[in-house]
Amino acid sequence: MSRDHWKFTGAPFDGGLEPATFHAGGPQEEALARLEWLLEERQRFGLVTAAEGCGKSHLAAMAVRRLGGLGAETALLSLRGLAAGDWIELLLERLPLDPLSRAEPLRPWQKLENRLRENTLMERPTLLVFDDIDEAPADALDGIARLVGAAEPRFARTVVVATATQAGLARVPASIRQRASLRIELTVWSEDDVAAFLTQAISRVGGDPAIFPADSAATLARFAGGVPRKVSQLAQLTLAAAAGDGLDRVDAATVERAWRELSLAAAGEIRDAVVPDDAVTESDGDSAPIQPRVRVVRRLWG
């Protein structure tokens, strides 16, 4: 119903990691520029950290695309949920080895070293991006530690980028963390970033960006805390609520109502909270308005 109401050709806020859905806000542009520097200066290792929902996995996918366009051979591997012994085979599958190289009766690590040596001899950089290094099995951490610490010439053109949540960074061994020549913290979006994201996402599916007026976009940014994942979730629910009410524009009250419903769905009923001073409130008859506290919101969103 929501898509028909707004006359969209697709879902603007589906949470996918496709390049078309990537929004390069200020933090993302800064992070990509630093990763380009890492490649250009032949630095061995960069570490990207972010709070949950700030888009580190989407950034990792775009880094592969952006730096691949600069001539690097790239591979992206998420380490979340991998069993011990799986990581290097999966990494090799993502590298463009020829059939003969794949069929050679060599240990996986030797196949990887051979590819890195080949690229080095051809003066072609290799970019290996490991998403969720804080969720990696022990053997993967050992292998990455060797990649970022080895001094052999075969690794001279190899660049490793790893991502981790801020909460999980302590699970990454110090032997890896201390090797990072560049650390990038992916921060939340500003209100301008959120407004630009809403415009881009709605325009991408043929909608009218004016659906979200400036005050509604600012309200959404505040309730979502500028966290990209939360912005997408709240925007999606807000559009559905506005469509259900037959509105042709999203107003701030609808943003707040959608935020409240999303919060309640995530953590049960909340009756004793307080919204930001400038938020819109609604009263239900003689009952007091529901007023979610900002600190509670942060806990709910996890």
SEKOL-426892 format. One record per residue (C-alpha): x, y, z; residue in three letters; residue number from 1. Coordinates in nm, 4 decimals. Layout:
N
{east X, north Y, up Z, residu ala, num NUM} $
...
REM end
This chain:
302
{east 0.0000, north 0.0000, up 0.0000, residu met, num 1} $
{east 0.2788, north 0.2425, up 0.0908, residu ser, num 2} $
{east 0.4540, north 0.2020, up -0.2436, residu arg, num 3} $
{east 0.1321, north 0.2538, up -0.4379, residu asp, num 4} $
{east 0.0378, north 0.5556, up -0.2304, residu his, num 5} $
{east 0.3693, north 0.7302, up -0.2938, residu trp, num 6} $
{east 0.3965, north 0.5991, up -0.6523, residu lys, num 7} $
{east 0.7389, north 0.4470, up -0.5911, residu phe, num 8} $
{east 0.8962, north 0.2075, up -0.8397, residu thr, num 9} $
{east 1.0743, north 0.0201, up -0.5620, residu gly, num 10} $
{east 1.1484, north 0.0195, up -0.1901, residu ala, num 11} $
{east 1.3550, north 0.3273, up -0.0971, residu pro, num 12} $
{east 1.4593, north 0.1995, up 0.2466, residu phe, num 13} $
{east 1.5053, north -0.1764, up 0.2133, residu asp, num 14} $
{east 1.8339, north -0.1851, up 0.4050, residu gly, num 15} $
{east 2.0248, north -0.3603, up 0.1254, residu gly, num 16} $
{east 2.3976, north -0.3241, up 0.0595, residu leu, num 17} $
{east 2.3722, north -0.2642, up -0.3150, residu glu, num 18} $
{east 2.5874, north 0.0202, up -0.4519, residu pro, num 19} $
{east 2.2755, north 0.2089, up -0.5636, residu ala, num 20} $
{east 2.1514, north 0.2326, up -0.2050, residu thr, num 21} $
{east 2.4794, north 0.3637, up -0.0644, residu phe, num 22} $
{east 2.4702, north 0.7214, up 0.0586, residu his, num 23} $
{east 2.8037, north 0.8943, up 0.0915, residu ala, num 24} $
{east 2.7390, north 1.1203, up 0.3860, residu gly, num 25} $
{east 3.0179, north 1.3198, up 0.5407, residu gly, num 26} $
{east 3.1547, north 1.0289, up 0.7486, residu pro, num 27} $
{east 3.1455, north 0.7910, up 0.4518, residu gln, num 28} $
{east 3.3242, north 1.0313, up 0.2164, residu glu, num 29} $
{east 3.5935, north 1.0938, up 0.4761, residu glu, num 30} $
{east 3.6399, north 0.7218, up 0.5365, residu ala, num 31} $
{east 3.6646, north 0.6417, up 0.1648, residu leu, num 32} $
{east 3.9168, north 0.9232, up 0.1124, residu ala, num 33} $
{east 4.1333, north 0.7821, up 0.3913, residu arg, num 34} $
{east 4.1133, north 0.4334, up 0.2453, residu leu, num 35} $
{east 4.2234, north 0.5722, up -0.0906, residu glu, num 36} $
{east 4.5213, north 0.7277, up 0.0870, residu trp, num 37} $
{east 4.5990, north 0.3895, up 0.2403, residu leu, num 38} $
{east 4.6140, north 0.2349, up -0.1058, residu leu, num 39} $
{east 4.8070, north 0.5179, up -0.2704, residu glu, num 40} $
{east 5.0692, north 0.5293, up 0.0044, residu glu, num 41} $
{east 5.1080, north 0.1497, up 0.0098, residu arg, num 42} $
{east 5.0214, north 0.1226, up 0.3743, residu gln, num 43} $
{east 4.9638, north -0.2326, up 0.4899, residu arg, num 44} $
{east 4.6668, north -0.2135, up 0.7222, residu phe, num 45} $
{east 4.3690, north 0.0080, up 0.8030, residu gly, num 46} $
{east 4.1065, north -0.0501, up 1.0708, residu leu, num 47} $
{east 3.7509, north 0.0881, up 1.0467, residu val, num 48} $
{east 3.5363, north 0.1012, up 1.3613, residu thr, num 49} $
{east 3.1754, north 0.2041, up 1.4017, residu ala, num 50} $
{east 2.8856, north 0.1710, up 1.6397, residu ala, num 51} $
{east 2.6176, north -0.0806, up 1.5436, residu glu, num 52} $
{east 2.4077, north 0.0449, up 1.2543, residu gly, num 53} $
{east 2.6510, north 0.3091, up 1.1294, residu cys, num 54} $
{east 2.7078, north 0.1312, up 0.7986, residu gly, num 55} $
{east 3.0510, north -0.0287, up 0.8230, residu lys, num 56} $
{east 2.9475, north -0.3277, up 0.6078, residu ser, num 57} $
{east 2.8035, north -0.1000, up 0.3397, residu his, num 58} $
{east 3.1218, north 0.1062, up 0.3522, residu leu, num 59} $
{east 3.3291, north -0.2112, up 0.3141, residu ala, num 60} $
{east 3.1361, north -0.3052, up 0.0006, residu ala, num 61} $
{east 3.1805, north 0.0434, up -0.1433, residu met, num 62} $
{east 3.5518, north 0.0471, up -0.0557, residu ala, num 63} $
{east 3.5980, north -0.2632, up -0.2704, residu val, num 64} $
{east 3.4140, north -0.0917, up -0.5545, residu arg, num 65} $
{east 3.5903, north 0.2452, up -0.5173, residu arg, num 66} $
{east 3.9433, north 0.1115, up -0.4725, residu leu, num 67} $
{east 3.8915, north -0.1521, up -0.7374, residu gly, num 68} $
{east 3.8300, north 0.1381, up -0.9736, residu gly, num 69} $
{east 4.1777, north 0.2645, up -0.8864, residu leu, num 70} $
{east 4.3397, north -0.0507, up -1.0199, residu gly, num 71} $
{east 4.3494, north -0.2770, up -0.7163, residu ala, num 72} $
{east 4.2481, north -0.6411, up -0.7243, residu glu, num 73} $
{east 3.9880, north -0.6582, up -0.4477, residu thr, num 74} $
{east 3.8173, north -0.9169, up -0.2340, residu ala, num 75} $
{east 3.5620, north -0.8721, up 0.0441, residu leu, num 76} $
{east 3.4934, north -1.1351, up 0.3078, residu leu, num 77} $
{east 3.2637, north -1.1109, up 0.6087, residu ser, num 78} $
{east 3.4069, north -1.3113, up 0.8973, residu leu, num 79} $
{east 3.0846, north -1.3189, up 1.0974, residu arg, num 80} $
{east 2.9597, north -1.6701, up 1.1610, residu gly, num 81} $
{east 3.2452, north -1.8533, up 0.9856, residu leu, num 82} $
{east 3.3583, north -2.1886, up 1.1164, residu ala, num 83} $
{east 3.7238, north -2.2502, up 1.1896, residu ala, num 84} $
{east 3.9142, north -2.3361, up 0.8733, residu gly, num 85} $
{east 3.6681, north -2.1780, up 0.6292, residu asp, num 86} $
{east 3.8005, north -1.8266, up 0.5899, residu trp, num 87} $
{east 4.0924, north -1.8793, up 0.3533, residu ile, num 88} $
{east 3.8987, north -2.1004, up 0.1114, residu glu, num 89} $
{east 3.6225, north -1.8425, up 0.0991, residu leu, num 90} $
{east 3.8775, north -1.5675, up 0.0414, residu leu, num 91} $
{east 4.0325, north -1.7594, up -0.2460, residu leu, num 92} $
{east 3.6888, north -1.7989, up -0.4028, residu glu, num 93} $
{east 3.6633, north -1.4199, up -0.4148, residu arg, num 94} $
{east 3.9959, north -1.3754, up -0.5917, residu leu, num 95} $
{east 4.0079, north -1.4136, up -0.9730, residu pro, num 96} $
{east 4.2312, north -1.7213, up -0.9837, residu leu, num 97} $
{east 4.2498, north -1.9065, up -1.3136, residu asp, num 98} $
{east 4.1258, north -2.2683, up -1.3218, residu pro, num 99} $
{east 4.4783, north -2.4148, up -1.3221, residu leu, num 100} $
{east 4.5759, north -2.2157, up -1.0137, residu ser, num 101} $
{east 4.2619, north -2.3237, up -0.8332, residu arg, num 102} $
{east 4.3263, north -2.6884, up -0.9190, residu ala, num 103} $
{east 4.6894, north -2.6929, up -0.8035, residu glu, num 104} $
{east 4.7490, north -2.9413, up -0.5195, residu pro, num 105} $
{east 4.8717, north -2.6707, up -0.2836, residu leu, num 106} $
{east 4.7688, north -2.5653, up 0.0624, residu arg, num 107} $
{east 4.5200, north -2.2737, up 0.0557, residu pro, num 108} $
{east 4.7670, north -2.0408, up 0.2244, residu trp, num 109} $
{east 5.0280, north -2.1141, up -0.0434, residu gln, num 110} $
{east 4.7730, north -2.0399, up -0.3150, residu lys, num 111} $
{east 4.7018, north -1.7066, up -0.1491, residu leu, num 112} $
{east 5.0717, north -1.6235, up -0.1212, residu glu, num 113} $
{east 5.1256, north -1.7119, up -0.4852, residu asn, num 114} $
{east 4.8483, north -1.4738, up -0.5904, residu arg, num 115} $
{east 4.9838, north -1.1926, up -0.3770, residu leu, num 116} $
{east 5.3324, north -1.2499, up -0.5194, residu arg, num 117} $
{east 5.1956, north -1.2476, up -0.8738, residu glu, num 118} $
{east 5.0165, north -0.9186, up -0.8168, residu asn, num 119} $
{east 5.3271, north -0.7682, up -0.6599, residu thr, num 120} $
{east 5.5409, north -0.8673, up -0.9595, residu leu, num 121} $
{east 5.2812, north -0.7061, up -1.1875, residu met, num 122} $
{east 5.2839, north -0.3929, up -0.9649, residu glu, num 123} $
{east 4.9142, north -0.4409, up -0.9044, residu arg, num 124} $
{east 4.7917, north -0.3767, up -0.5497, residu pro, num 125} $
{east 4.5753, north -0.6344, up -0.3758, residu thr, num 126} $
{east 4.3050, north -0.5055, up -0.1425, residu leu, num 127} $
{east 4.1652, north -0.7567, up 0.1061, residu leu, num 128} $
{east 3.8693, north -0.6276, up 0.3064, residu val, num 129} $
{east 3.7629, north -0.8275, up 0.6114, residu phe, num 130} $
{east 3.4284, north -0.7225, up 0.7519, residu asp, num 131} $
{east 3.3425, north -0.8100, up 1.1140, residu asp, num 132} $
{east 3.6952, north -0.8958, up 1.2243, residu ile, num 133} $
{east 3.5681, north -0.8817, up 1.5818, residu asp, num 134} $
{east 3.3554, north -1.1892, up 1.5008, residu glu, num 135} $
{east 3.6355, north -1.3862, up 1.3323, residu ala, num 136} $
{east 3.7413, north -1.7405, up 1.4300, residu pro, num 137} $
{east 4.0886, north -1.7759, up 1.5801, residu ala, num 138} $
{east 4.2533, north -1.9177, up 1.2676, residu asp, num 139} $
{east 4.1299, north -1.6239, up 1.0598, residu ala, num 140} $
{east 4.2776, north -1.3807, up 1.3127, residu leu, num 141} $
{east 4.6084, north -1.5668, up 1.2941, residu asp, num 142} $
{east 4.6067, north -1.5433, up 0.9156, residu gly, num 143} $
{east 4.5199, north -1.1726, up 0.9141, residu ile, num 144} $
{east 4.7917, north -1.1059, up 1.1708, residu ala, num 145} $
{east 5.0394, north -1.2676, up 0.9326, residu arg, num 146} $
{east 4.9111, north -1.0659, up 0.6379, residu leu, num 147} $
{east 4.9467, north -0.7329, up 0.8169, residu val, num 148} $
{east 5.2742, north -0.8136, up 0.9907, residu gly, num 149} $
{east 5.4794, north -1.0118, up 0.7412, residu ala, num 150} $
{east 5.7805, north -0.8368, up 0.5930, residu ala, num 151} $
{east 5.8257, north -1.0656, up 0.2905, residu glu, num 152} $
{east 5.8413, north -0.8895, up -0.0497, residu pro, num 153} $
{east 5.5407, north -1.0908, up -0.1681, residu arg, num 154} $
{east 5.3220, north -0.8760, up 0.0582, residu phe, num 155} $
{east 5.4659, north -0.5448, up -0.0608, residu ala, num 156} $
{east 5.1556, north -0.4515, up -0.2624, residu arg, num 157} $
{east 4.8982, north -0.6023, up -0.0276, residu thr, num 158} $
{east 4.6590, north -0.3733, up 0.1605, residu val, num 159} $
{east 4.4327, north -0.5125, up 0.4315, residu val, num 160} $
{east 4.1275, north -0.3299, up 0.5629, residu val, num 161} $
{east 3.9266, north -0.4686, up 0.8534, residu ala, num 162} $
{east 3.6056, north -0.3473, up 1.0146, residu thr, num 163} $
{east 3.4832, north -0.3929, up 1.3695, residu ala, num 164} $
{east 3.2166, north -0.2557, up 1.5955, residu thr, num 165} $
{east 3.3373, north -0.0250, up 1.8680, residu gln, num 166} $
{east 3.1975, north -0.2657, up 2.1260, residu ala, num 167} $
{east 3.3791, north -0.5617, up 1.9692, residu gly, num 168} $
{east 3.7148, north -0.3956, up 1.9097, residu leu, num 169} $
{east 3.8546, north -0.5349, up 2.2349, residu ala, num 170} $
{east 3.8097, north -0.8872, up 2.0915, residu arg, num 171} $
{east 4.0577, north -0.8099, up 1.8146, residu val, num 172} $
{east 4.4076, north -0.9161, up 1.9246, residu pro, num 173} $
{east 4.6488, north -0.6366, up 2.0066, residu ala, num 174} $
{east 4.8920, north -0.7894, up 1.7557, residu ser, num 175} $
{east 4.6478, north -0.6820, up 1.4833, residu ile, num 176} $
{east 4.5168, north -0.3549, up 1.6298, residu arg, num 177} $
{east 4.8662, north -0.2178, up 1.6848, residu gln, num 178} $
{east 4.9611, north -0.2802, up 1.3221, residu arg, num 179} $
{east 4.7024, north -0.0369, up 1.1892, residu ala, num 180} $
{east 4.8703, north 0.2559, up 1.0189, residu ser, num 181} $
{east 4.5295, north 0.4187, up 0.9920, residu leu, num 182} $
{east 4.2247, north 0.3994, up 1.2153, residu arg, num 183} $
{east 3.8939, north 0.5308, up 1.0898, residu ile, num 184} $
{east 3.5929, north 0.5846, up 1.3123, residu glu, num 185} $
{east 3.2696, north 0.5915, up 1.1166, residu leu, num 186} $
{east 3.0464, north 0.8408, up 1.2964, residu thr, num 187} $
{east 2.6729, north 0.9130, up 1.2744, residu val, num 188} $
{east 2.5109, north 1.1338, up 1.0126, residu trp, num 189} $
{east 2.4385, north 1.5003, up 1.0648, residu ser, num 190} $
{east 2.0906, north 1.6384, up 0.9998, residu glu, num 191} $
{east 2.2095, north 1.7533, up 0.6575, residu asp, num 192} $
{east 2.3367, north 1.4023, up 0.5820, residu asp, num 193} $
{east 2.0008, north 1.2530, up 0.6806, residu val, num 194} $
{east 1.8090, north 1.5020, up 0.4662, residu ala, num 195} $
{east 2.0349, north 1.4273, up 0.1684, residu ala, num 196} $
{east 1.9931, north 1.0524, up 0.2222, residu phe, num 197} $
{east 1.6134, north 1.0798, up 0.2286, residu leu, num 198} $
{east 1.6205, north 1.2836, up -0.0921, residu thr, num 199} $
{east 1.8518, north 1.0367, up -0.2652, residu gln, num 200} $
{east 1.6585, north 0.7281, up -0.1563, residu ala, num 201} $
{east 1.3187, north 0.8635, up -0.2569, residu ile, num 202} $
{east 1.4451, north 1.0036, up -0.5877, residu ser, num 203} $
{east 1.6017, north 0.6656, up -0.6694, residu arg, num 204} $
{east 1.2570, north 0.5025, up -0.6745, residu val, num 205} $
{east 1.0865, north 0.7836, up -0.8650, residu gly, num 206} $
{east 0.9346, north 0.9611, up -0.5671, residu gly, num 207} $
{east 0.9073, north 1.3286, up -0.4863, residu asp, num 208} $
{east 1.1765, north 1.4330, up -0.2347, residu pro, num 209} $
{east 0.9342, north 1.6929, up -0.0989, residu ala, num 210} $
{east 0.7521, north 1.4033, up 0.0731, residu ile, num 211} $
{east 0.9896, north 1.4711, up 0.3640, residu phe, num 212} $
{east 0.9869, north 1.8472, up 0.4333, residu pro, num 213} $
{east 1.2901, north 1.9924, up 0.6087, residu ala, num 214} $
{east 1.1329, north 1.9948, up 0.9567, residu asp, num 215} $
{east 1.0212, north 1.6313, up 0.9254, residu ser, num 216} $
{east 1.3661, north 1.5232, up 0.8062, residu ala, num 217} $
{east 1.5248, north 1.7058, up 1.0998, residu ala, num 218} $
{east 1.2836, north 1.5391, up 1.3434, residu thr, num 219} $
{east 1.3620, north 1.1981, up 1.1971, residu leu, num 220} $
{east 1.7357, north 1.2651, up 1.2257, residu ala, num 221} $
{east 1.7018, north 1.3533, up 1.5920, residu arg, num 222} $
{east 1.4917, north 1.0522, up 1.6842, residu phe, num 223} $
{east 1.7198, north 0.8139, up 1.4918, residu ala, num 224} $
{east 2.0285, north 0.9751, up 1.6418, residu gly, num 225} $
{east 2.1823, north 1.0045, up 1.2953, residu gly, num 226} $
{east 2.2487, north 0.6268, up 1.2883, residu val, num 227} $
{east 2.2010, north 0.5168, up 0.9238, residu pro, num 228} $
{east 2.0267, north 0.1878, up 1.0007, residu arg, num 229} $
{east 1.7848, north 0.3571, up 1.2369, residu lys, num 230} $
{east 1.7231, north 0.6350, up 0.9859, residu val, num 231} $
{east 1.6223, north 0.3776, up 0.7229, residu ser, num 232} $
{east 1.3988, north 0.1840, up 0.9608, residu gln, num 233} $
{east 1.2247, north 0.4928, up 1.0892, residu leu, num 234} $
{east 1.1839, north 0.6422, up 0.7420, residu ala, num 235} $
{east 1.0254, north 0.3212, up 0.6150, residu gln, num 236} $
{east 0.7761, north 0.3047, up 0.9014, residu leu, num 237} $
{east 0.7019, north 0.6762, up 0.8772, residu thr, num 238} $
{east 0.6140, north 0.6483, up 0.5077, residu leu, num 239} $
{east 0.3811, north 0.3570, up 0.5848, residu ala, num 240} $
{east 0.2104, north 0.5532, up 0.8634, residu ala, num 241} $
{east 0.1682, north 0.8628, up 0.6478, residu ala, num 242} $
{east 0.0306, north 0.6537, up 0.3622, residu ala, num 243} $
{east -0.2163, north 0.4898, up 0.6001, residu gly, num 244} $
{east -0.3360, north 0.8356, up 0.7028, residu asp, num 245} $
{east -0.3724, north 0.9419, up 0.3398, residu gly, num 246} $
{east -0.1133, north 1.2213, up 0.3725, residu leu, num 247} $
{east 0.0698, north 1.3655, up 0.0744, residu asp, num 248} $
{east 0.3582, north 1.4845, up 0.2948, residu arg, num 249} $
{east 0.5206, north 1.3484, up 0.6082, residu val, num 250} $
{east 0.4790, north 1.5723, up 0.9104, residu asp, num 251} $
{east 0.6811, north 1.5754, up 1.2312, residu ala, num 252} $
{east 0.3954, north 1.4269, up 1.4357, residu ala, num 253} $
{east 0.3857, north 1.1231, up 1.2079, residu thr, num 254} $
{east 0.7627, north 1.0780, up 1.2435, residu val, num 255} $
{east 0.7248, north 1.0787, up 1.6214, residu glu, num 256} $
{east 0.4339, north 0.8357, up 1.6136, residu arg, num 257} $
{east 0.6281, north 0.5980, up 1.3885, residu ala, num 258} $
{east 0.9306, north 0.6243, up 1.6161, residu trp, num 259} $
{east 0.7142, north 0.5426, up 1.9177, residu arg, num 260} $
{east 0.5606, north 0.2388, up 1.7468, residu glu, num 261} $
{east 0.9024, north 0.1143, up 1.6407, residu leu, num 262} $
{east 1.0352, north 0.1572, up 1.9929, residu ser, num 263} $
{east 0.7407, north -0.0258, up 2.1452, residu leu, num 264} $
{east 0.7758, north -0.3086, up 1.8970, residu ala, num 265} $
{east 1.1434, north -0.3433, up 1.9873, residu ala, num 266} $
{east 1.1135, north -0.3413, up 2.3648, residu ala, num 267} $
{east 0.7517, north -0.3628, up 2.4820, residu gly, num 268} $
{east 0.5451, north -0.0828, up 2.6254, residu glu, num 269} $
{east 0.7191, north 0.2262, up 2.7609, residu ile, num 270} $
{east 0.5143, north 0.4715, up 2.9612, residu arg, num 271} $
{east 0.7554, north 0.6799, up 3.1625, residu asp, num 272} $
{east 0.9938, north 0.8309, up 2.9117, residu ala, num 273} $
{east 1.0535, north 1.1835, up 2.7862, residu val, num 274} $
{east 1.1085, north 1.2999, up 2.4279, residu val, num 275} $
{east 1.3540, north 1.5750, up 2.3312, residu pro, num 276} $
{east 1.2336, north 1.9266, up 2.4198, residu asp, num 277} $
{east 1.1539, north 2.0159, up 2.0587, residu asp, num 278} $
{east 0.9720, north 1.6918, up 1.9728, residu ala, num 279} $
{east 0.6018, north 1.6836, up 1.8870, residu val, num 280} $
{east 0.3760, north 1.5194, up 2.1462, residu thr, num 281} $
{east 0.0259, north 1.3805, up 2.1188, residu glu, num 282} $
{east -0.2388, north 1.3315, up 2.3860, residu ser, num 283} $
{east -0.4858, north 1.0406, up 2.3891, residu asp, num 284} $
{east -0.8007, north 1.1746, up 2.5503, residu gly, num 285} $
{east -0.7478, north 1.2305, up 2.9224, residu asp, num 286} $
{east -0.4333, north 1.0174, up 2.9387, residu ser, num 287} $
{east -0.0910, north 1.1775, up 2.9637, residu ala, num 288} $
{east 0.1178, north 1.1782, up 2.6471, residu pro, num 289} $
{east 0.3709, north 0.9011, up 2.6024, residu ile, num 290} $
{east 0.7102, north 1.0615, up 2.6435, residu gln, num 291} $
{east 1.0045, north 0.8359, up 2.5568, residu pro, num 292} $
{east 1.3335, north 0.9391, up 2.7158, residu arg, num 293} $
{east 1.6346, north 0.9906, up 2.4898, residu val, num 294} $
{east 1.8433, north 0.7583, up 2.7077, residu arg, num 295} $
{east 1.5746, north 0.4923, up 2.6718, residu val, num 296} $
{east 1.5720, north 0.5369, up 2.2955, residu val, num 297} $
{east 1.9434, north 0.4637, up 2.2807, residu arg, num 298} $
{east 1.8949, north 0.1469, up 2.4826, residu arg, num 299} $
{east 1.6071, north 0.0336, up 2.2632, residu leu, num 300} $
{east 1.7925, north 0.0779, up 1.9399, residu trp, num 301} $
{east 2.0823, north -0.1290, up 2.0746, residu gly, num 302} $
REM end
